């Protein structure tokens, strides 16, 4: 009973708390928009901060910071977990630190990847 998972809407988590997305309620364009932003089953999400009147709320999901209204966040059901590391907050892991392999006969190069 002590290992029972705590499931609740995403909007009820406080800053610093984290969770794993279990379900996104809603239908149509609204649900599609949330799924496109990364709120899919199994994704880790962490609450970064609340606005002064608790609306909107900033979340970190997949290394991206997303802001949602409280009403929208109430439709996302999560399982609360200990807070994970958020890639955007680690200053040592930006695109300028990554190395990429160039074409034939060229060496490694540092810099922003080409599109």
Phi and psi in degrees as a GROMACS rama.xvg file:
@    title "Ramachandran Plot"
@    xaxis  label "Phi"
@    yaxis  label "Psi"
@TYPE xy
-72.3525  -25.4533  UNK-2
-89.3211  7.84771  UNK-3
-62.3304  130.96  UNK-4
-72.0909  140.348  UNK-5
-98.3097  109.305  UNK-6
-104.438  137.243  UNK-7
-160.739  166.208  UNK-8
-67.4664  149.128  UNK-9
-59.4776  -33.4849  UNK-10
-66.0148  -19.0538  UNK-11
-87.2865  -6.2656  UNK-12
-75.1764  146.908  UNK-13
-97.0158  161.991  UNK-14
-54.4729  131.256  UNK-15
99.5484  -21.4658  UNK-16
-75.5739  159.39  UNK-17
-139.109  164.014  UNK-18
-160.157  167.916  UNK-19
-110.863  129.158  UNK-20
-67.0011  127.377  UNK-21
-104.206  -37.4065  UNK-22
-159.065  148.383  UNK-23
-118.644  112.602  UNK-24
-81.0158  165.884  UNK-25
107.614  178.333  UNK-26
-152.031  166.075  UNK-27
72.0894  -143.563  UNK-28
-64.1717  -34.894  UNK-29
-61.9801  -49.81  UNK-30
-64.1895  -41.1025  UNK-31
-61.44  -39.2548  UNK-32
-63.7913  -43.5436  UNK-33
-65.2125  -41.6244  UNK-34
-64.9316  -40.372  UNK-35
-64.1121  -29.2456  UNK-36
-77.9028  -10.3633  UNK-37
114.928  1.07326  UNK-38
-83.0781  73.3716  UNK-39
-111.192  161.042  UNK-40
-57.5245  128.095  UNK-41
94.9953  -7.60622  UNK-42
-75.5585  140.77  UNK-43
-88.687  136.315  UNK-44
-135.117  142.651  UNK-45
-130.805  141.537  UNK-46
-82.5637  124.323  UNK-47
-89.4976  -57.9791  UNK-48
-160.452  160.371  UNK-49
-106.956  149.591  UNK-50
-73.2423  163.951  UNK-51
-54.4649  -35.9423  UNK-52
-99.613  22.4491  UNK-53
67.2612  16.2697  UNK-54
-150.61  116.88  UNK-55
-87.1423  179.117  UNK-56
-124.366  137.643  UNK-57
-99.0359  132.908  UNK-58
-123.94  154.175  UNK-59
-113.06  118.267  UNK-60
-136.516  120.382  UNK-61
62.522  30.8795  UNK-62
82.7789  1.60902  UNK-63
-113.671  138.631  UNK-64
-90.9776  125.412  UNK-65
-124.766  138.852  UNK-66
-111.956  128.175  UNK-67
-127.113  150.327  UNK-68
-70.4251  154.166  UNK-69
-58.9318  -40.5349  UNK-70
-60.7966  -39.3388  UNK-71
-70.7297  -39.8266  UNK-72
-68.6761  -23.3103  UNK-73
-67.684  -20.2769  UNK-74
-86.3203  -5.34524  UNK-75
-102.221  118.167  UNK-76
-95.6941  129.089  UNK-77
-127.665  160.478  UNK-78
-105.526  121.718  UNK-79
-70.7784  134.641  UNK-80
-136.196  168.566  UNK-81
-63.0816  146.052  UNK-82
-61.5761  129.454  UNK-83
-87.2432  171.537  UNK-84
-74.509  139.5  UNK-85
-107.276  115.894  UNK-86
-54.4704  -32.9152  UNK-87
-66.7919  -22.1331  UNK-88
-92.2346  -2.47946  UNK-89
-93.8561  109.136  UNK-90
-67.3221  -17.3893  UNK-91
-89.1714  6.16297  UNK-92
-126.042  42.7707  UNK-93
-84.2678  174.892  UNK-94
-63.7875  -24.124  UNK-95
-73.9286  -14.053  UNK-96
-92.1982  -18.5813  UNK-97
-80.4664  146.945  UNK-98
-108.555  146.224  UNK-99
-130.049  149.244  UNK-100
-87.8006  129.086  UNK-101
-88.3553  178.713  UNK-102
-61.274  -172.693  UNK-103
-56.0025  136.594  UNK-104
75.3921  3.01742  UNK-105
-107.601  158.578  UNK-106
-93.0511  -178.256  UNK-107
-66.8689  146.987  UNK-108
-134.269  141.364  UNK-109
-93.7443  147.316  UNK-110
142.431  178.833  UNK-111
-70.211  130.869  UNK-112
-63.4982  143.142  UNK-113
-78.0807  155.019  UNK-114
